[in-house]
Each structure stands twice: as C-alpha cells, then as structure tokens.
Amino acid sequence: MSEFPDSQMRRFVDSPLTIHHSPLTIYHSPLTIHHSRISIIIPNWNGAHHLPACLDSLQAQTFRDFEVIVADNGSHDDSRAVLARYPEVRVLTLGENRGFTGACNAGFRVARGQIQILLNNDTETHPAWLAEIVSAFERHPEVGLVAPKMLLFDRRDTFHTAGDSVTCDGLAHNRGVWQRDAGQYDHEVYVFSACGGSAAYRKIMLDEIGLLDDDFFFSFEDVDLAWRAQLAGWRCLYAPTAIVYHKLKASGGGATASYHDARNRIYTLVKNYPADLWRAHWREVVEAQVRIAGKALRAWRGEAARATLRGLLAGLAGIPKMRRKRRAIQAARRVETAYLERLMTPPYEIPV
C-alpha cells in the first residue's frame, strides 16, 4: 500500500492469455525473461539525499539486463546534479509535480521492459533483488505482479511489508509491518497486492488493465491497480528472496497523506469492490469508514485529522466519477468470489 508521494514506479511483459476454467486457476502462456530487458522506474521529487543509496544498489545487481528511468517531478534540490553522476540512468524531466502516479505513468510510457518495476527513491536493493523477481515471473506465468520482501532501511531485521493485504472491510494493510523477520514470511505465496515502494509488473498485464489512476495522485494507487489485476484473473506473488530496504515515511506523510489516504480509500472501494462481496460484507465496509471518520472528528483540532475529514468528503464527491470507471473494471472480471475471500481473510495468503 503506497502512501509515499512522488517516489515509486511500474509496467511489463508480453504473451497471449489463456484461461482454463477450473476453479480458482487462471494460466497465462509461459514467458522466458533471461534475455529480456527489465525497466526500473523511480519517481523523484527533491530526493537528492536518497538517490545515491538507491542507484548504487542497482549498480550492484547480479542480474544486469535492465534500464533505469528516473521520472523527476520538478525537483528544486540537487537531484539533477546527483543524477548526472549516473550516466546510465534515463532522466525524465517533468517540470512539475505530477504526484506519484503522474511520475510513474510517465516512466511506464517510455519503458521498454517486459517487466516494469516501481521503486521508491528512498530504498536500497539487495544484490539479488532483481534476479529473484525475474525468477519469480519465469516460474509463475499466472503471476502479473510480484511483491518483494520489504524491510526497514535502518532496522533490517524488521518488516515494512511481506506483500499487502486487503480485508473484507475494504481496508489495506502491510502484512507483517513492524514484526521482526524471524522466517515467518519466508515462503512464496499469493497475496493481494504489492506495495508501490517496490512492485514489479508484467507489461502485458498493464496493457490489459491500465496504468496507475492519475486521479489518485498518490496513496492507494498500488492497491487500486492490484484490485484491477486480481479481478482480471492475474495473481500477485510474494517473493521472500527479493529483498529491498525502505526508509519508511521518508518521502511521505503528514496532512497531505491523510487527505489522500481518506479520499483514495473511497475511490478504491467504489471502483473495485465487487457487488457480491458488497452484499456479504457491506456492514464491515461501512463500519470501517465510520471508524475512520469518528477518529478524525474526535481529534478535529489536529491538522492531519482535518485533512482526513476533507479527504472523506472529497471521496464522497468523487463517487460519480469512480462509478463510471467501475463499469469497465467489473465487466472485465474473471476471478471467483471464493478466491478473493480467501485472500481477504486470515492468514491473507494462498499457497502457490
């Protein structure tokens, strides 16, 4: 679940789609990626102090066939000077702050990779990170997105996320957040979503379901994309051997994040939450939103609380626009309710 403005990425692959109608199983034709280009897209906004650690770690990757695209949202710090030290990096100068979604989408549109990866500028990747992502896609043709193991940058034995989950009340969560890494998430499983701070996508899937929704600007754009992927029949795989370290909240937070979180939760629900799940879980969905509003009202003197209330109102105002988008998303649905409910209930994973 991404709540980090102006620092992330995405897109990927090609091969025809074949669907076998056995329960909960959708297969896509096999793909060999060893000699295919990978695109890594890094959104950046005034991230000069983060970029060296991120880019140096990419230079140390054991898998070498990739391109790096930095989409710069009109930075006014030393980002351009830092990037000049990395001539292998392709820099997209956007000239304005287009948000996380705008920067990522600009990168997707020029990316050439069959696998397209969003990566926060405030991350550092393990040398085998990219090789393990490529291996995961090669071994699992049904998978359209891969979620790496994300650990905290300054506490490398502690989780940021082991893939993201969505619960039946419609809320999104980082699996394992703040837990010590003691091997409890060292198994490959299907999960609901990949956190946009490090999320890998097949290009063929993105061509099918679309890019990030620019109406989101930032926050929950990764969950929205995962909903569209899941409904279209693609799987999300958690890859525990693909490790990335993240400076949690280094590039986002505060009142701006509170506003977008509140608004985009509603956007995501209206666009994606299926009617059959709504009939089964509508009380949980409504109660979750009421809890969020109630907590903000009780703390209304705080800037973040007031931003949450504005976001909720903006989300409600945006319902007609999101309903128009919903029609195409639900019409393209190819996944069974039982599969979604298994992902959305404990332990929020399905064995591969």
N, C-alpha and C positions, 0 to 999 in steps of 0.2 A: 504494500500500500504506500503510495508515494505522497509525501507531504512536504517535499523539498523543492521550492521554486527554482526554476532556471538552472537546473543541473541534472540531466538524465538523457535517455535515447531509445532507438528502435527500428526494426524491419527484417525480411528474409526469404528464402528458398524457391525451388520450382520442381514440380512433378504433379501428374494428374491425380485426382482424388477418386478413390474407390471406397464405397461404403458397403460393408457386409451387415446384413440386418439382424444378426444375432444380438441378444440383449447386451446393452452397455458396451459394445465393442465397435469401434469405427477405425478402419485401417486406411492409411494413405500409402501410395506406392513408395518403395524403398528409395533412398537417396544416398549417394556416395558424396561425401563432402571433403575428403582429404585434399583434393586439388582445387577446391573452390574458394573463392575469396570470401572473407568474413568482413563485415563492416561494424566498427565500433563507433558509436555516436555519443559524443559528450556535450551536453548543453552547458553553457558557461555564462555567468553574469557576475563580474567582479570577483572571480575566483582565482586570481593570480597566485595567492598564497597556497591554494590547494593543488594547482595543476602539476607542479613538478613531481610530487609523490605519485600521482595518478599516472602520468605519462612515462615516468621512469619504470614503473612496474610493468607497463605494457611493453616496453623495450626488452624486458627480461622474460617475456612469454616463450615457452618451449614450442608452441605452435606459431609459425611465422607468417602464414599466408593471410594477412589481414590488412585492412586500411583503417586509419583513424580519422574521424571527422569531428572537429570541434565547431559547434554552432554557437557563435558569440552574440549574446543579446544586448549589444550596445554597451559593453563594459567601459567604464571610465577609470579603471585602475591600470595596473601594469600587465594585464593579461596578454595584450598583443606582443609586448616585449618578451614575456616568458615563452609564448608560442613560437616566436622567431628562433628560439634555441632548438626547436624540434622541426626541422625541415620536412620530415616525413609526414607531418600532420597537415591535413587539409583543413583550412580555416574558412568557415562561412561567416562573413561579417554581416550581420542582420541589421545593424544600425539602430535598433530599438529593442526594447524589452518585450518580446513576444510570449513570455512565460515559458514554463517547462514544455508545454505541449507545442507551442509555436517553434521553439528551437529544435525539439526532437523531430517534429514533422519536416522541418527544413532539411535536417540531416537525412531522414528517410528518403526524401525525394531525390537526393543526389547519390545515395548509397548504391553500391554495385554488388553487394554481397548477397549470397543465398541465405546466409544467416545474418541478421542485423541485431545488434546488441546495444541497448541503452546502458550507459554507465555514468554515475554521478562523478562530478569533478573532485569530490571530497572522498574518494575511495583509493584503495591500494589493492591490486590484484595479486593473488598467489601466482607464481610462475606457471603452474599447471592449470590455472583457471580456464583459459580459452581451450586448451586441448581437451579438458573434461567436458566442456559444453559441446564441442564438436562431436565427441564420442557419444554423448547422450542423444543427440539428434540422429546420429547414424544408427544407433541400436534401437531407436524407437520411432519408426516412421509415422506412428499415430500422434506423435507429440508436435504441437505447434509452438509451444513456449516452454522455456526452461528457467527454473528458479534456482540460482546458486545458493550455497550456504553463505549467509552474510553475518559476519561477526563484527563486534565493535572495534574501531580503529585503535583505541587506547586501552581496551580490555579484551585482548584477543582470545580469551577463553570464555567470552560471554556473547550470547546471540543478540543480533538485531532481528533476524528472521530466518526461519527454515522454510521459506515459502509462505505465502499469505493465505489466510482462510477468510471465508465469508460465512457468517452464521445465519440461521433461519430468520433472525430478526432483521437481516439485511445489512448488518454492520460488518466492517472488515477489520481484520486483526493480523498482527505479525506473529506467526507461530513461533513459540519459544522465546519471545522477547524477554530480555534480562536474565534468562536462565544460563547457568554455567554449562558449557559444552562438555558433557561427560559421556558422549557417544549415543545419547538418546535419540538423536536425529541423524544417525549415520547410515540410514537405509534409504534407497531410492523408492519414491512413492509418487503417485499422482496427488497433487494438491490443487487448490482453486486458482491461485494467481502467483505471478512473480512480482516482487517489489520492483518498481521502476528504477530504483537506485542501481540495480544490476539485473536486467531482464533480457533474455535472448529470444528472438522470434524468427520463425521461418518467413521468408519474404512471400512465399506463395500463400501463406495464411493471411498476411497483412493485405495482400492484393485482393483476397476474398472478403475479409471482414472490415477493412478500412484501417486507417491510422488512428492516432490519438485524437480525441474530440477537442478541437480548439475552443469550444465553449467552456471547457473546464479550466483552462489557463494553467493551473497546476492543482495537484491533490486529487486522488481517486481516479485519475485518468488511467492508471495502470489496472485498477480493479474494473473499471468500465470496459477496457479492452479485453480483460480476461473473461468477463461475462459474455461478451460477443463471441470470443473464441470457444468457450465452453458450450454455449447454445448452438454454435455451428458444428459441434462434434469434435473439435480439437481437444487434445489432452495437454495439461500442464504438468511437467515432471520436475520434481525437486531433485537436484543433483548435489549430494553432500560433498563430493570430491572437488567441486568447482567452488573455490573459496575466495571471498572478497571481504575486505575490511572497510568499514564505513564510519565516518565521523558523524554519528547520529545527531541530527538537528543543526549541523554546521551551516547548512545553506537554506534553512527554512525555519518557520516557527512564528510565534507571536500572533498579533491580532490578524495579520493578513492570512496566515494559515488557518486560524479559527474560522474566519469568514468563508474561505474556500472549502474547508472540510465540511462545514454545515450545509452549504449550498450544494456541493457536489455529491454528498450522500443522497440527497433527494433526487438530484439529476440521475444518479446511477440507478436508484430504485425505479424511477418512472420509466427509464429507457429499457431496463433489462429484467427486472424481477418478473418471472413468468406468472401468468394468470392462475395456473393450477397451484403453484406454491403460495400465491397470494391468498387463495381460498383456504388453504390449510394453515397459514401462519400469519394472517393479517393482524391478529391481536398483538403478536410479538413485534411485528414491524411498527405498528402504531405506538405501542408502549415504549419502544426504544427511542423513537423520535420525541415523544413526550418527556422521557427522562432527560434527554439532551436539552430540550427547551427549559425544563424545570430547573436543571442545574444552572443554566445560564441566567435565568431570571433571579435565582437566589443570590447570584454573585454579580448582579447587573451593574454595580459600580465599577467593576473591573473592565479594562479595555478589551481583553480577549472575550469576556462574556458578552459584551455588547456587540462585538464583531460576530459572535456565534448567532445571536438573535437576528442581526442583519442578514447573515447568510441563510438562515432558515426562511426568512421572508423572501429573499431572492430566489431560493429554491422553489418555493411555492409559486412565485410569479413566473418561473420558467417552465412550469408543468406543461402548458400547451405546446411549447416548442419541443420538449423532450418526448411528448406523446407522439408527435409527428415522426420523430426518429424511431420510436418504438415499433411502429408498424413493420418496417423493413427488417428489423432485428428479430422480432418474434416470428415473422413469416419464414425466415431462414433457419429456424430451429430444427436441429436434427438429433437432439440428445433427449434421453428419457428422464422423467422426473426422479426415478429411483436413484439414478447416478448422481444427480445434483444434490439430493437429500443426503446421500452418503457422504459427499464432500463437505456438506454444511452442518454435519453433526459430529460429535466426538468419535474418533480422535482427529477428525478433519484431514484424513488422508485415506487413500485406497491403495492396496498393494498392486504393484505392477505385474 
